[in-house]
Amino acid sequence: MEAADVGLFVLRATIGLTVMAHGLNKLFGGGKLAGTARWFESMGMRNGWLQARLACATELGAGLLFAAGLLTPLAAAGIIGLMAVAVWVDHRFNGFFVFRKGEGVEYVIMIAVAAAAIAAIGPGEISLDHAFGWDDRNGWSSLAIAVGIGLGAAIVQLAIFWRNPRKAAVTA
């Protein structure tokens, strides 16, 4: 085992567990799923009830798979999709820096880019993909799967469910 494998494990586990923590917060935190549904609706996502459950399930599932290094390109796709929707629906209106009012895009972009990079590099030896002999699928094809499915799912979700509540003023 090399230091790079340990580094990949630490990065993968940190990202995966952080994404899972967001899912657990949606499920058990403050307003629970009902509050999350209202929050999504306030940002223009139709059918907040469904959106809250989809986001929670994706954060828990993709986060767990990513942390474990299991089906890594698909787990990365889930994370990339989550972050793409977050950028478009909320964070892009607030600039780059996360410390700006409303939180900028830097945090969610870094999570998405790190997930894409790990999909391309592979999960490393300390992963279930490696244990099952599935880690030889990394590289360009894994990157394409992660980014293609992640962004594709985000685009479909936004096209179906998002309506910008921040409409431009109508001029007479």
Secondary structure, 3 states (H helix, E strand, C coil): CCHHHHHHHHHHHHHHHHHHHHHHHHHHCCCHHHHHHHHHHHCCECCHHHHHHHHHHHHHHHHHHHHHCCCHHHHHHHHHHHHHHHHHHCHHHHCCCCCCCCCCCHHHHHHHHHHHHHHHHCCCCCCHHHHCCCHHHCCHHHHHHHHHHHHHHHHHHHHHHECCCCCCCCCC
